[in-house]
Amino acid sequence: MSAVYSPMTRPDRRPFLLQLQARDLALLRGLFESRVMTAEHIAMIYFDGRSEAGKKRLQKLKAAGFVGERTRRAFQPSVLFLTRKGLGVLQAERCSCRVSGVQYAGA
C-alpha cells in the first residue's frame, strides 16, 4: 500500500502532512459502502470502541478533507460521509467502488 499524504493546516497556520493508515482506508471504504455513519459507529467498528481515539482520528480526516460531516444541532450525533477527495483516495488505492450503477475503479 502506498502512503497518501494530505496537507492540513494547524492552528498556527503551518501545514503538516497526514499519512493515511490501513485503518483509515478501511474506514473510508466503510463510509463508501454504507454512505453515512455516526462517529459512534466508526469508533465501534474501527477503533475497538475507543471513542476518544476515533474522535481524534476523525478530526484529522475531516480537516484533511477525506470525511465530511452533516450539519447538526449540538445534541445530535455526528453523521459523517465520504467526500470526493476520500473517494479519490480509494480510487488511487485501486479499490473497486460502485456508485449508482457506475463502476469507479482505481487507475
C-alpha positions as CSV (number, residue, x, y, z in Angstrom):
1,M,0.0,0.0,0.0
2,S,1.4,3.4,-0.9
3,A,1.3,6.2,1.5
4,V,-1.2,9.0,0.8
5,Y,-0.4,12.4,2.3
6,S,-2.7,15.4,2.6
7,P,-1.6,18.8,3.7
8,M,-3.5,20.1,6.7
9,T,-3.4,23.4,8.4
10,R,-2.7,23.5,12.1
11,P,-4.0,26.3,14.4
12,D,-0.7,28.2,14.0
13,R,-1.3,28.0,10.2
14,R,1.7,25.9,9.4
15,P,0.8,22.9,7.2
16,F,1.7,19.3,8.1
17,L,1.1,16.0,6.4
18,L,-1.4,13.3,7.4
19,Q,-0.2,9.9,6.3
20,L,-3.2,7.6,5.8
21,Q,-3.0,4.2,7.6
22,A,-4.6,0.9,6.6
23,R,-7.3,1.5,9.1
24,D,-8.1,4.9,7.5
25,L,-8.5,3.3,4.1
26,A,-10.8,0.7,5.7
27,L,-12.8,3.5,7.3
28,L,-13.1,5.3,4.0
29,R,-14.2,2.1,2.3
30,G,-16.8,1.5,5.0
31,L,-18.1,5.1,4.6
32,F,-18.3,4.4,0.8
33,E,-20.3,1.2,1.3
34,S,-22.7,2.5,4.0
35,R,-22.9,6.1,2.6
36,V,-23.1,7.6,6.2
37,M,-22.0,6.5,9.7
38,T,-22.1,8.2,13.1
39,A,-18.9,8.8,14.9
40,E,-20.1,6.2,17.5
41,H,-20.4,3.6,14.7
42,I,-17.0,4.3,13.4
43,A,-15.4,4.1,16.9
44,M,-17.1,0.7,17.5
45,I,-16.1,-0.8,14.1
46,Y,-12.6,0.7,13.5
47,F,-11.3,1.7,16.9
48,D,-12.4,-1.2,19.2
49,G,-15.0,1.1,20.9
50,R,-12.4,3.6,21.9
51,S,-14.4,6.8,21.2
52,E,-11.7,9.3,22.1
53,A,-9.2,7.6,19.7
54,G,-11.8,7.6,17.0
55,K,-12.8,11.2,17.6
56,K,-9.2,12.4,17.3
57,R,-8.6,10.5,14.1
58,L,-11.9,11.6,12.6
59,Q,-10.9,15.2,13.3
60,K,-7.7,14.8,11.3
61,L,-9.6,13.0,8.4
62,K,-12.2,15.8,8.4
63,A,-9.5,18.5,8.5
64,A,-7.7,16.8,5.6
65,G,-11.0,16.8,3.6
66,F,-11.4,13.0,3.3
67,V,-14.5,12.8,5.5
68,G,-17.4,15.3,5.7
69,E,-19.9,16.0,8.5
70,R,-23.5,16.9,8.0
71,T,-24.8,20.0,9.7
72,R,-26.4,19.1,13.1
73,R,-27.5,20.6,16.4
74,A,-25.3,20.3,19.4
75,F,-27.2,17.4,21.0
76,Q,-27.5,15.3,17.8
77,P,-24.9,12.6,16.9
78,S,-22.3,13.4,14.3
79,V,-23.2,12.0,10.9
80,L,-20.2,11.5,8.7
81,F,-19.8,10.8,4.9
82,L,-17.1,10.2,2.4
83,T,-16.1,13.3,0.4
84,R,-15.0,13.4,-3.3
85,K,-11.4,13.7,-2.0
86,G,-11.9,10.5,0.0
87,L,-13.3,8.7,-3.0
88,G,-10.3,9.8,-4.9
89,V,-8.1,8.2,-2.4
90,L,-10.0,4.9,-2.7
91,Q,-9.7,5.1,-6.5
92,A,-5.9,5.8,-6.2
93,E,-5.5,2.8,-3.9
94,R,-7.2,0.7,-6.6
95,C,-10.3,0.0,-4.5
96,S,-13.2,-1.1,-6.7
97,C,-16.1,1.4,-6.0
98,R,-19.6,1.4,-7.5
99,V,-21.9,4.4,-7.2
100,S,-25.4,4.4,-8.7
101,G,-24.6,1.6,-11.1
102,V,-21.4,3.3,-12.4
103,Q,-18.1,1.5,-11.7
104,Y,-15.3,3.6,-10.3
105,A,-12.0,1.6,-10.3
106,G,-8.7,3.0,-9.3
107,A,-6.4,3.9,-12.2
